[in-house]
Amino acid sequence: MKIVIIEDETLMAKELARSLKRINPDIEILSCLSSVEDAKIFFNEENNIDLIFSDIELEDGLSFEIFKNMDLQVPVIFCTAYDEYAIDSFKANGVEYILKPFTDESLKKALDKFQWLKSSFQKMFVESQQKLSDEALGNYSQPQALMIHYRGRILPISIEKVMCVFIENDIVYVYTIKQDIYSISGTMDEMTLKLGDTFFRVNRQFLVNRDAIAEAIHIANRKLLIQFKFKFDRNVIVSKERTTKFFNWLSKQK
C-alpha cells in the first residue's frame, strides 16, 4: 500500500510513518509533505497513491485546498486535534478521522475501515470524497464582513474590526475592536474556515485576528499568553501543542 503523509509537524509526521510501518510492514511511505504548496507540486507529478493521511491545518493553509481543481481520486484519512469538524463532516461521508494524539490501535482501525471501503464501495467512496472537498472549499471564500443578527437588525461587521471569535456555553461570540460583543450562528470550526488565514485558532475556545495582537508572552508549560491592542477581559492562551504553528502564522504578518 502506497501512502502519502501531509503534516507540518516533523516529529508528528515521523511518528505517524513509524506507526504505520509497525502495523503493516508492506506499507510504503512515498513522501511526507509539510505544506499545501508542496503537496500540490507532488500530486501533479505523482498519482500512483493508495491513501493519504493528512492534517487539516497546515502552515500555509487548509489541506482541502490541495484537492481543489485537481484530478486526484485518492481517499484521505484526516488526523486532527479537533473532533467536531472531523466527526460532523467526514465520518458521515465515509472518510475516517483520527484524533491526535493517535495510537497504533486508532491507526489500525482507520486502515481496516479504508480496506473495507475500498473493497466494498470504492467508487462511491471516491465520489463522496471529491464532493465533500468541493463543498468544503466552497465555504472557504473569505467574506469582507460578518452578518450579525442583533435585536431584529442585521449588522454587517467588517472582518478587520473583529478582534476575536470565541465560544462560551456552546454559544459563539464575535468581539470587535470597539469592545462590542455579539452572538453569531455557526460553530467555531465553521468560523475558522470562513475567516481564513488572517485568524488563528489558538485553542478550542478562541480564534484571534493577527492584526489585533500586540504581543505574546511566554508563561508556564510552554504556553503563550496573548496581549491584544484593544481591551479584552479574558485570558487568551495559546496551547503548547499549537505554539509552533502560531509563531509560523504570526511571522507572516505584513
C-alpha positions in Angstrom: 0.0 0.0 0.0 1.4 3.4 -1.1 0.8 6.2 1.4 1.5 9.9 1.5 1.6 11.8 4.7 0.7 15.5 4.8 1.7 17.0 8.2 3.7 20.2 9.0 4.9 19.0 12.4 8.1 17.0 11.6 8.1 14.8 14.7 4.4 14.0 14.3 4.9 13.0 10.6 7.9 10.7 11.6 5.9 9.1 14.4 2.9 8.5 12.0 5.2 6.9 9.4 6.8 4.6 12.0 3.4 3.6 13.4 2.1 2.7 10.0 5.1 0.6 9.2 4.7 -1.2 12.6 1.1 -2.0 11.8 1.9 -3.2 8.2 5.5 -3.6 7.1 4.3 -3.7 3.5 3.2 -0.1 3.6 5.4 2.2 1.5 5.6 5.9 2.6 6.0 7.7 -0.7 6.5 11.1 0.9 6.0 13.3 4.0 4.7 16.7 2.8 4.5 19.7 5.1 2.5 22.4 3.2 -0.3 22.9 0.7 2.1 24.1 -1.9 4.5 21.2 -1.6 1.5 18.8 -1.8 0.2 20.4 -5.0 3.5 20.1 -6.7 3.9 16.5 -5.6 0.5 15.3 -6.7 0.9 17.0 -10.0 3.8 14.6 -10.7 2.7 11.5 -8.8 -0.7 9.8 -8.9 0.1 6.2 -8.0 -1.1 6.5 -4.4 -3.5 4.3 -2.4 -4.1 6.5 0.6 -3.3 9.9 2.1 -3.0 10.7 5.8 -3.4 14.5 6.3 -3.6 17.1 9.0 -6.3 19.7 8.3 -4.5 22.9 9.3 -1.1 23.3 7.6 1.4 26.1 7.8 0.2 27.7 4.6 -3.5 26.9 4.6 -6.1 24.2 4.9 -5.4 20.8 3.4 -8.6 20.8 1.5 -7.0 23.4 -0.8 -4.7 20.7 -2.1 -7.5 18.8 -3.8 -9.3 21.8 -5.3 -9.3 21.6 -9.2 -7.0 18.5 -9.0 -8.0 15.2 -10.6 -6.7 13.3 -7.6 -9.1 10.5 -6.7 -7.3 9.2 -3.5 -9.1 8.6 -0.2 -7.9 10.7 2.7 -7.8 9.9 6.4 -7.7 13.2 8.3 -5.6 13.5 11.5 -6.8 16.4 13.6 -6.7 17.8 17.1 -10.3 19.0 16.8 -13.1 16.4 16.8 -16.2 18.5 16.0 -15.5 19.2 12.3 -13.9 15.8 11.6 -16.9 13.9 13.0 -19.7 16.0 11.6 -18.2 16.5 8.1 -16.1 13.5 7.3 -17.2 10.4 9.1 -20.8 10.6 7.9 -19.5 10.6 4.3 -17.3 7.6 4.7 -13.9 9.2 5.3 -12.2 8.2 8.5 -10.6 10.6 11.0 -8.1 10.2 13.8 -7.8 12.4 16.8 -4.4 13.5 17.9 -2.5 12.1 19.7 -3.1 8.9 17.6 -2.3 5.4 18.7 -1.4 2.2 16.8 -4.9 1.0 17.6 -6.6 4.0 16.2 -4.4 3.9 13.1 -5.1 0.2 12.5 -8.8 0.8 12.9 -8.7 3.5 10.3 -6.7 1.3 7.9 -9.1 -1.5 8.4 -12.0 0.8 7.6 -10.3 2.0 4.5 -9.7 -1.5 3.2 -13.3 -2.4 3.8 -14.5 0.8 1.9 -12.0 0.1 -0.9 -13.2 -3.4 -1.5 -16.9 -2.8 -1.0 -17.7 0.8 -2.1 -14.6 2.2 -3.8 -16.4 4.2 -6.5 -18.9 5.6 -4.0 -16.2 6.5 -1.6 -14.1 8.4 -4.1 -17.1 10.3 -5.5 -18.3 11.3 -2.0 -14.7 12.4 -1.0 -14.5 14.7 -4.1 -17.9 16.1 -3.5 -17.1 16.8 0.2 -13.8 18.5 -0.8 -15.6 20.7 -3.4 -18.4 21.6 -1.0 -16.0 22.4 1.8 -13.8 24.5 -0.4 -16.8 26.5 -1.5 -17.2 27.6 2.1 -13.6 28.9 2.3 -14.0 32.2 0.4 -13.2 34.8 2.9 -16.0 37.3 3.5 -15.4 41.0 3.9 -18.0 41.2 6.7 -19.9 39.0 9.1 -23.7 39.4 9.1 -24.8 39.8 12.8 -28.4 39.4 13.7 -29.0 41.8 16.6 -32.3 42.9 18.1 -34.2 42.5 14.9 -31.5 44.1 12.8 -28.8 42.7 10.5 -25.4 44.4 11.2 -22.5 43.9 8.8 -19.4 43.8 10.9 -16.2 44.3 8.9 -13.7 41.4 9.3 -10.9 43.8 10.0 -12.8 45.2 13.0 -13.2 41.7 14.6 -10.6 41.2 17.3 -11.5 37.6 18.1 -14.2 34.9 18.0 -14.8 32.7 21.0 -17.2 30.1 22.4 -18.8 30.1 25.8 -21.6 27.7 27.0 -21.9 26.4 23.4 -22.6 29.9 22.0 -20.2 31.5 19.5 -19.5 35.2 20.0 -17.7 37.9 17.9 -15.8 40.5 19.8 -14.9 43.8 18.0 -12.1 46.3 18.4 -14.8 48.7 19.7 -15.4 46.2 22.5 -18.8 45.2 21.2 -19.8 41.6 21.6 -22.4 39.8 19.5 -23.5 36.2 19.3 -23.4 34.6 15.9 -24.8 31.4 14.4 -22.4 28.6 13.4 -19.6 26.7 15.0 -16.0 27.5 15.8 -14.9 25.2 13.0 -17.1 27.0 10.5 -15.8 30.3 11.6 -12.2 29.1 11.4 -12.8 28.1 7.8 -14.8 31.2 6.9 -12.4 33.8 8.3 -9.3 32.4 6.5 -5.6 32.8 7.4 -5.9 36.3 9.0 -7.3 34.5 12.0 -5.7 31.7 14.0 -7.4 29.1 16.3 -5.1 29.3 19.4 -7.2 26.7 21.3 -10.6 25.2 21.3 -12.2 28.4 22.6 -10.6 31.3 20.8 -10.0 32.3 17.2 -7.9 35.5 17.1 -7.2 38.2 14.5 -3.5 38.7 13.7 -3.9 42.5 13.4 -5.3 42.7 16.9 -2.3 41.1 18.6 0.1 43.4 20.4 2.5 40.6 21.7 2.6 37.1 23.0 4.1 36.3 26.5 5.7 33.0 27.5 4.0 31.5 30.5 4.2 28.1 32.3 4.2 24.8 30.5 5.4 26.3 27.2 2.2 28.1 26.7 1.7 31.7 25.4 -0.5 34.5 26.8 -1.8 36.8 24.0 -1.9 40.6 24.7 -4.2 42.5 22.4 -4.0 46.0 21.2 -7.5 46.5 22.5 -9.2 45.9 25.9 -10.3 42.3 26.5 -11.2 40.9 29.9 -10.4 37.3 29.2 -7.1 35.5 29.2 -6.4 34.0 25.7 -3.8 31.2 25.9 -2.0 29.5 23.0 -1.9 25.8 23.9 1.6 24.3 23.9 0.7 22.0 21.0 -0.1 25.0 18.8 2.8 27.4 19.6 4.9 26.4 16.7 2.1 26.9 14.2 1.2 30.1 16.0 4.7 31.5 15.5 4.8 30.5 11.9 1.4 32.1 11.3 2.3 35.3 13.2 5.6 35.6 11.3 3.7 36.1 8.1 2.3 39.3 9.4 2.5 42.1 6.7 
